[in-house]
């Protein structure tokens, strides 16, 4: 792996990863992983659940690689293959390792993505698949993510959260059988994790031809040049970059720390926008008490950054 690419432009090395794998002892992995991350000054978020691991780490190259090496010492995680990107600003400001019931919450018991996920389709082959008029293309992400960008011709289920997807799948007219046959379905999401779970659910529901974009939108944007792309817009990411485009270049959007909505330049110029406190979307729904507490958090955060700026060179 070439870890030097981008280092002249950016200094924060970011590794995103997930794996569906049986981890009945996931709680025992939490403390050692947290300790290794802190020892190497790595920031980020890692979720551990009985069904697997999901996380993003950011820091100096050698430090992030040390944490990944620690994870790979577990034979079940030996083939962990992170997606690498770079950022000019720290994507995370603290390190958390959390225990969860699911690494991506769907709320449907007995789904086994490690055994029943749909067929992977590599980014270079994705355009041909979704150009097939018989393929039902579904964006499995939330409404605010789809609003920033999606693939041409994709169906938007208008989800507030991923746990609403099972009900939508069971009722969608686009997925009803015709002449006794269920349609061919292609699904995509940010990094692939939600698609593995949703395609496993579709297979459990009796769909035979189910496909998903390997590595998700991020892999597609990293590999497919803009002139060949069927992606339209930006891709929302769950860190301080907010969104990325082709080549995984940051999209220049802001993020409201109150409601977590992405912010355009116009939103950030609004009189209702206050850094770290509120934005045009949530201003009217946020109490003055909450705004006051948010202002204090923002003040403390700014003071901390001024006193001890994080550098990773």
N, C-alpha and C positions, 0 to 999 in steps of 0.2 A: 504494500500500500504506500503510495506517495503522500506523505504527510506534510511535505514542504509546500505544495501548491497552495497559493493564496496567502502564504505567510508574509510576503512583502507588502500585501495590501491590508491584511487584518491580523490581529494578534490573539483572538479567542478561538481556540480549536474546539469544535462542538461535535460530539458523537451521539447520535440518536439510535436506539435499538429496541427490539422487542423479540420475544420468543414465546410461543405457546408450548409449554412443556410441563409435565406433572412435577409440581414442587410441594408435596405435602408438608415438608419441613420449612416452608418459606419464612416463618417467623424466626427461625434460628439463623437465617441469613442476614437479618436486618442489622444487628449491632456490628458484626465484623465489617460489613460493607460501609456503614456510616463512618466507622473509624478509619478505614482506608481512604475514603474520600476526603475526610477532614485532614488526615496526615499529608495528603498531596495537594491541599488547597483547591480541590475540585468542587465546583458549584453545580447544582442541578436538582433533578427530581427523579427518583426511581420508585416504581411501584412493584411490590412483590405480592403474589397471590397464589393459591393452589394451582391455578391454571398457567402460571408463567411469570415473566418479567417484562417490564416496559419502562424505559427511561431515557433521559437526555443528560449528558454530562458536558461541562465546559471548563476549560482551563488551559494550561500549557500542554503541548503535545506529549511530552514524556510523562506528565502527571496523569493525564487522561488515559494514556496507554497502560500505565501501572494499575489503574482501577479496572480497566478491561481485562488485563492479565489476571487480576485477582478473581474476577468473575469466571474466567475461562478455566480456572483451576478446578471448578466443579464440572465433572464430565458431562453433565446435562446441559451445560452452557458453553462447552468447548468450541462450538461452531458459531458462537455469537458474532454476527457480522453487522457492525454499526454503519450508519450513513454519516459521512463526514462533511462538515461545512465550516466556514469561517465567518467571524463577525468582528466588526470594529469596536463594538461595545459589548460588555458582559451580558450574555443572554439570561443569566441567573445571578442572583445576589446572595444566595444561601444554598445549603445542601440539605435535602430531606430524603429519607428513605422511609416509605410508608407501606404499611400492611393493608391489603384490600381483599375483598371477597372475589373480585374480578379485576384483571388488569385493564379491561375496557368493559364498562358496565352495560350489559344488555338486559339482565334480569330474567333470562330464560334458563332454567336448570338443564343440566345434562347435555349442553352443547360442547362438542369436543373438536375445536379447530385443529388441534395437533394431529387428529386422525381423519377429519371429514371436510377440511377446507376445499374450496373449489380449485379449478385448474389455474395455475400461475400463467400469466402472459407477460413476457418480457416487454420492456418499454419499446424496443424497435418493432415489435409485432402488434402493438396495441392499436395503431391507426387502422390497420387492415381489419382487425376484429370489429371495431366499433363502426366501420364503414358498411358492414353487413346490414342490410335493411331488416333482416330477421332477428337481429340482436336487440334486446331491451337493455339500454344503458342506464344505470342507476347510480346517482351520487349519494353515498351513504352518510354524508356529513351534515352538520347542523346548518340551519338557515343562515346565520350570520357568516358562516364560512363560504357557503355557496354564493352569497351575495357578492363576494370579492372576485370570484372566478370559478369556472367549471369547464368541462369538456363540451364541445359543440354537440347538441342533440341529446344531452343527458336529461333524465327525469329528476326533478327536485322533489323529494318527499315532504319538504317543509317541516323539518324536525326541529324541535327545541332541544332535544337531547337524544342520544343514540338509543336509549331504552324504548323510545317510541317506534323504532323501526320495525320490530316484529309485527305489531298491529297493522302498520301500513302495508307491509309485505303480504299479509293475509287478506287484505281488502283491495289492493290496487287492481284496477281494471286491466292495466298493462300486463299483469302477470297471470291472468285467467287463462285456463287451457282452451285451445282451439282445435276442433276436430279430435278431441281426446288427448292432445299433446300439449304439455307445458312449454312455454317459450324458452329460447336460449337467452341467458342473462349474463351481462357483464357488469361488474361493480368496481367502484374505485373509492379511495379515501386518501387522506394525507400521506401516511407512511405505509399503509397496507394492513395495519392491525385490525381496524374495524371491518375491513373486507374479509379477512380470514374468518372472523366470527360470523359475519352476515352470510357468507357463502356456505359455511357449515350449517347454518340454520336453514337455508334454502334447500340444501341437499337432504336435510332431515325432513323437510316438507314435501319431498318427492321430486324436486327438480333434478333432472339428469345432466343437463349441459349448463354448467355454472362456471364462470371465469372471473378472475380478478387481476388487477394490474399489480404485477410483482414490484415490490418496493414503493408502491403508491405514487401519488402525484409528484412527490419530491424526486423519486428516481427518474420519472419521465422528464421533469424539468431539467434535471442534471444531464440527461443523455440526449434528448431530442432538441436539435437546433430550432430557433423560432420560425424559420422559413418552412419547416416541415411539420410544425406543431398544430394540433387541433385543440390545444388548450387556449382558453380565452380568459384574460384577466390575471389576477394575482392568487397565490395560494396562502391562506392563513396558516400560521404556525404558532405553537403554544409557548412562545418565549418572547424575549424583548425585541426580536426582529419584527414581530407582528405578521409580516407577510414576505414572501419571496417570489421571484419570477424566474425566467429561464436562466440557467446557470446557477440557480439558487442565490441570486443576488437579492439583498434586502430590498423590499418594495417601497420603503420610505413612509410607511404609515405609522401613526402613533397608536397608543393603547390606553384606554381609560382604566385606571387602576381600581375604580369603583365597580363598574359593571362588566369590565373585560371586553368591551366592544372595540373593534378597530376604528381608528380615527383618521379621516382624511385631513388634508391641509385646511380645507374649508371648516371642518368641525373644530379644529384646533384654533381657528381664528374667531370662533363664536364667543359671544359674551357669556355663554353658559358653560364654557370650558374653563376648568381650573385644574392645573396640573396636579395629579395625584388625588383629586377630590371628586370631580364630576365632569360630565360632558353633556352635549345637547340631548343625548338619549336618556340619561338617567337623572339629570338635574332636578326635574320636577318630582321625581319619585324618591329622592334621597332626603332624609330628615336633616334638620340643622345640626342635631346632635351627632349624626353620623358624619356630616361634613366637617364639623369641628374636630372630631377624632382623626379623620383622614388628613386634615391640615397638619395636625401634630405629627402623625406618622411621616408625612412628606417632609416636614421640617427636620425630623430626626434622621431620616434617610439621607437628605441632602447634607446634613452636618457630618454624618458618618463618611460619606463619599469625599467630603472636603478634607477631613482629618486623615483618612487612610484610604486613598484611592487604590483600587485593585489593579495591579500591573502583572502581566504574565510574560514579558519579554525575557 
